[in-house]
Amino acid sequence: MRTRIRGRRLRRNPLHRRSDVVEAWTVLAVAVLLLLGAPLLGAATAWWSHGEARATAMEQRAERHRVRATVVGTTPDALPSVQVGGDHSYRAAVRWSTPDGGERSTTARVPAGTRDGDTVEVWLDSRGRGVPPPVGDAAVWQHSVTIGACTTLGAALTVLLAHCAVRRVALRHRMAEWERDWALTEPRWTHRRA
Protein backbone atom coordinates (compact mmCIF):
# COMPACT_ATOMS: atom_id res chain seq x y z
CA MET A 1 0.00 0.00 0.00
CA ARG A 2 1.54 3.25 -1.15
CA THR A 3 0.63 6.68 0.08
CA ARG A 4 1.36 9.93 -1.57
CA ILE A 5 3.85 12.06 0.29
CA ARG A 6 3.62 15.15 -1.87
CA GLY A 7 2.12 18.09 0.02
CA ARG A 8 1.67 16.08 3.19
CA ARG A 9 2.66 18.99 5.42
CA LEU A 10 0.00 21.29 4.01
CA ARG A 11 -2.95 18.81 4.06
CA ARG A 12 -5.62 18.87 6.70
CA ASN A 13 -4.77 16.37 9.39
CA PRO A 14 -6.08 16.20 12.97
CA LEU A 15 -2.55 15.52 14.22
CA HIS A 16 -1.13 18.66 12.62
CA ARG A 17 -0.68 21.62 14.88
CA ARG A 18 -0.42 25.25 13.93
CA SER A 19 3.35 25.05 14.39
CA ASP A 20 3.49 22.29 11.73
CA VAL A 21 1.76 24.54 9.22
CA VAL A 22 4.04 27.49 10.08
CA GLU A 23 7.08 25.27 9.64
CA ALA A 24 5.83 23.98 6.27
CA TRP A 25 5.29 27.50 4.94
CA THR A 26 8.68 28.51 6.33
CA VAL A 27 10.36 25.71 4.35
CA LEU A 28 8.67 27.01 1.20
CA ALA A 29 9.78 30.58 1.92
CA VAL A 30 13.35 29.42 2.64
CA ALA A 31 13.48 27.52 -0.65
CA VAL A 32 12.31 30.58 -2.60
CA LEU A 33 14.78 32.86 -0.79
CA LEU A 34 17.69 30.46 -1.34
CA LEU A 35 16.93 29.79 -5.00
CA LEU A 36 15.84 33.29 -6.06
CA GLY A 37 16.44 35.89 -3.36
CA ALA A 38 20.08 35.25 -2.48
CA PRO A 39 21.32 35.00 -6.11
CA LEU A 40 19.36 38.12 -7.13
CA LEU A 41 20.77 40.06 -4.17
CA GLY A 42 24.28 38.85 -5.07
CA ALA A 43 23.83 39.87 -8.71
CA ALA A 44 22.51 43.31 -7.75
CA THR A 45 25.40 43.85 -5.35
CA ALA A 46 27.93 42.70 -7.98
CA TRP A 47 26.39 45.07 -10.53
CA TRP A 48 26.58 48.00 -8.10
CA SER A 49 30.12 47.04 -7.06
CA HIS A 50 31.22 46.84 -10.69
CA GLY A 51 29.98 50.37 -11.33
CA GLU A 52 31.76 51.72 -8.25
CA ALA A 53 35.02 49.90 -9.03
CA ARG A 54 34.92 51.04 -12.65
CA ALA A 55 34.41 54.65 -11.58
CA THR A 56 37.38 54.36 -9.20
CA ALA A 57 39.55 52.83 -11.94
CA MET A 58 38.62 55.61 -14.38
CA GLU A 59 39.39 58.22 -11.72
CA GLN A 60 42.79 56.61 -11.09
CA ARG A 61 43.55 56.51 -14.81
CA ALA A 62 42.69 60.19 -15.10
CA GLU A 63 44.90 61.36 -12.24
CA ARG A 64 47.87 58.98 -12.65
CA HIS A 65 50.44 58.95 -15.40
CA ARG A 66 53.44 56.84 -16.29
CA VAL A 67 56.94 58.23 -16.79
CA ARG A 68 60.32 56.77 -17.57
CA ALA A 69 62.64 57.47 -14.67
CA THR A 70 66.21 56.67 -13.68
CA VAL A 71 66.95 54.93 -10.38
CA VAL A 72 69.25 57.08 -8.22
CA GLY A 73 70.66 56.77 -4.73
CA THR A 74 70.75 53.51 -2.77
CA THR A 75 70.52 50.17 -4.53
CA PRO A 76 67.24 48.28 -4.22
CA ASP A 77 69.00 45.28 -2.59
CA ALA A 78 69.34 47.24 0.66
CA LEU A 79 65.63 48.16 0.79
CA PRO A 80 62.75 46.00 2.06
CA SER A 81 60.77 44.23 -0.63
CA VAL A 82 57.04 43.83 -1.16
CA GLN A 83 55.53 41.20 -3.42
CA VAL A 84 53.12 42.81 -5.88
CA GLY A 85 51.41 40.71 -8.53
CA GLY A 86 53.77 37.78 -8.08
CA ASP A 87 56.92 39.91 -8.54
CA HIS A 88 59.01 41.50 -5.83
CA SER A 89 59.35 45.26 -5.92
CA TYR A 90 61.45 47.71 -3.95
CA ARG A 91 61.09 51.32 -2.97
CA ALA A 92 63.90 53.36 -4.47
CA ALA A 93 64.64 56.98 -5.31
CA VAL A 94 63.95 57.79 -8.96
CA ARG A 95 64.52 60.90 -11.07
CA TRP A 96 62.75 61.91 -14.27
CA SER A 97 62.59 64.86 -16.64
CA THR A 98 59.43 66.95 -16.84
CA PRO A 99 58.03 68.07 -20.23
CA ASP A 100 59.32 71.62 -19.59
CA GLY A 101 62.90 70.31 -19.19
CA GLY A 102 63.10 70.31 -15.38
CA GLU A 103 64.24 67.42 -13.18
CA ARG A 104 62.10 65.91 -10.43
CA SER A 105 62.65 63.03 -8.02
CA THR A 106 60.62 60.89 -5.65
CA THR A 107 60.54 57.39 -4.20
CA ALA A 108 58.65 54.75 -6.14
CA ARG A 109 58.39 50.98 -6.44
CA VAL A 110 60.82 49.45 -8.89
CA PRO A 111 61.13 45.81 -9.98
CA ALA A 112 63.48 43.46 -8.17
CA GLY A 113 66.99 43.38 -9.61
CA THR A 114 66.93 47.05 -10.62
CA ARG A 115 70.29 48.77 -10.06
CA ASP A 116 71.38 52.37 -9.65
CA GLY A 117 71.25 54.06 -13.07
CA ASP A 118 68.68 51.70 -14.61
CA THR A 119 65.68 53.20 -16.41
CA VAL A 120 62.25 52.05 -15.18
CA GLU A 121 58.64 53.04 -15.76
CA VAL A 122 56.90 54.40 -12.66
CA TRP A 123 53.40 55.69 -12.00
CA LEU A 124 52.99 59.15 -10.50
CA ASP A 125 50.01 61.08 -9.19
CA SER A 126 49.24 64.72 -9.98
CA ARG A 127 51.66 65.89 -7.24
CA GLY A 128 54.54 63.79 -8.55
CA ARG A 129 54.44 61.11 -5.84
CA GLY A 130 55.07 57.47 -6.71
CA VAL A 131 51.81 55.48 -6.68
CA PRO A 132 50.75 51.98 -7.79
CA PRO A 133 49.44 51.62 -11.33
CA PRO A 134 45.71 52.23 -11.86
CA VAL A 135 43.36 49.30 -11.37
CA GLY A 136 42.89 47.21 -14.52
CA ASP A 137 39.68 45.77 -15.96
CA ALA A 138 40.50 42.26 -14.73
CA ALA A 139 40.81 43.54 -11.14
CA VAL A 140 37.47 45.37 -11.48
CA TRP A 141 35.73 42.17 -12.62
CA GLN A 142 37.44 40.11 -9.93
CA HIS A 143 36.31 42.60 -7.28
CA SER A 144 32.73 42.57 -8.60
CA VAL A 145 32.48 38.78 -8.72
CA THR A 146 33.96 38.46 -5.23
CA ILE A 147 31.52 40.99 -3.76
CA GLY A 148 28.58 39.29 -5.50
CA ALA A 149 29.60 35.81 -4.36
CA CYS A 150 30.17 36.94 -0.76
CA THR A 151 26.80 38.71 -0.71
CA THR A 152 25.04 35.61 -2.07
CA LEU A 153 26.74 33.40 0.49
CA GLY A 154 25.99 35.83 3.33
CA ALA A 155 22.32 36.08 2.33
CA ALA A 156 22.02 32.29 2.11
CA LEU A 157 23.61 31.84 5.53
CA THR A 158 21.30 34.48 7.01
CA VAL A 159 18.25 32.72 5.56
CA LEU A 160 19.42 29.34 6.88
CA LEU A 161 20.12 30.74 10.35
CA ALA A 162 16.68 32.38 10.41
CA HIS A 163 15.15 29.07 9.32
CA CYS A 164 16.90 27.26 12.18
CA ALA A 165 15.54 29.82 14.64
CA VAL A 166 12.00 29.46 13.28
CA ARG A 167 12.25 25.67 13.46
CA ARG A 168 13.40 25.85 17.07
CA VAL A 169 10.48 28.11 18.04
CA ALA A 170 8.05 25.91 16.07
CA LEU A 171 9.36 22.83 17.87
CA ARG A 172 8.79 24.49 21.26
CA HIS A 173 5.25 25.45 20.28
CA ARG A 174 4.57 21.98 18.92
CA MET A 175 5.70 20.35 22.15
CA ALA A 176 3.60 22.78 24.20
CA GLU A 177 0.55 22.02 22.03
CA TRP A 178 1.11 18.27 22.40
CA GLU A 179 1.47 18.62 26.18
CA ARG A 180 -1.74 20.64 26.40
CA ASP A 181 -3.67 18.12 24.29
CA TRP A 182 -2.20 15.18 26.21
CA ALA A 183 -3.27 16.76 29.47
CA LEU A 184 -6.86 16.70 28.13
CA THR A 185 -6.65 13.19 26.65
CA GLU A 186 -4.67 11.30 29.31
CA PRO A 187 -7.42 11.21 31.98
CA ARG A 188 -9.79 9.49 29.52
CA TRP A 189 -7.22 6.84 28.63
CA THR A 190 -5.77 6.15 32.03
CA HIS A 191 -8.92 6.89 34.05
CA ARG A 192 -6.94 9.20 36.31
CA ARG A 193 -8.13 12.59 37.36
CA ALA A 194 -6.22 15.60 36.21
BELCORTA-V762754 format. One record per residue. RES is the residue in one small letter. PSI is psi in radians with two decimals (NA if undefined). Layout:
RES_PSI, RES_PSI
This chain:
m_2.11, r_2.45, t_2.67, r_2.30, i_-0.47, r_2.22, g_0.31, r_-0.47, r_-0.42, l_-0.13, r_2.78, r_2.28, n_2.30, p_-0.34, l_-0.22, h_2.41, r_2.96, r_-0.64, s_-0.54, d_-0.73, v_-0.75, v_-0.76, e_-0.68, a_-0.78, w_-0.55, t_-0.71, v_-0.73, l_-0.77, a_-0.70, v_-0.74, a_-0.77, v_-0.76, l_-0.66, l_-0.67, l_-0.50, l_-0.85, g_-0.90, a_-0.81, p_-0.65, l_-0.70, l_-0.73, g_-0.73, a_-0.73, a_-0.72, t_-0.71, a_-0.70, w_-0.81, w_-0.78, s_-0.67, h_-0.75, g_-0.76, e_-0.78, a_-0.66, r_-0.71, a_-0.71, t_-0.74, a_-0.73, m_-0.67, e_-0.73, q_-0.72, r_-0.58, a_-0.60, e_-0.10, r_2.56, h_2.74, r_2.40, v_2.75, r_2.17, a_2.81, t_2.32, v_2.26, v_2.81, g_-2.47, t_2.68, t_2.62, p_-0.39, d_-0.48, a_-0.14, l_2.67, p_2.59, s_2.72, v_2.37, q_2.07, v_2.07, g_0.56, g_-0.24, d_2.55, h_2.52, s_2.77, y_2.65, r_2.24, a_2.75, a_2.33, v_2.69, r_2.43, w_2.85, s_2.36, t_2.84, p_-0.47, d_0.09, g_-0.04, g_2.91, e_2.41, r_2.75, s_2.72, t_3.10, t_2.45, a_2.88, r_2.30, v_2.68, p_2.70, a_2.54, g_-0.01, t_2.38, r_2.89, d_2.21, g_-0.21, d_2.63, t_2.26, v_2.80, e_2.25, v_2.69, w_2.38, l_2.63, d_-3.03, s_-0.37, r_0.05, g_0.27, r_2.55, g_2.24, v_2.82, p_2.81, p_2.74, p_2.72, v_2.35, g_3.00, d_-0.64, a_-0.70, a_-0.62, v_-0.80, w_-0.71, q_-0.75, h_-0.77, s_-0.78, v_-0.71, t_-0.80, i_-0.77, g_-0.76, a_-0.74, c_-0.67, t_-0.76, t_-0.82, l_-0.77, g_-0.73, a_-0.73, a_-0.74, l_-0.67, t_-0.75, v_-0.76, l_-0.67, l_-0.71, a_-0.68, h_-0.72, c_-0.71, a_-0.75, v_-0.71, r_-0.67, r_-0.79, v_-0.73, a_-0.67, l_-0.74, r_-0.80, h_-0.71, r_-0.79, m_-0.67, a_-0.70, e_-0.73, w_-0.72, e_-0.77, r_-0.78, d_-0.63, w_-0.64, a_-0.53, l_-0.58, t_-0.62, e_-0.78, p_-0.55, r_-0.57, w_-0.69, t_-0.10, h_0.52, r_2.77, r_2.50, a_NA
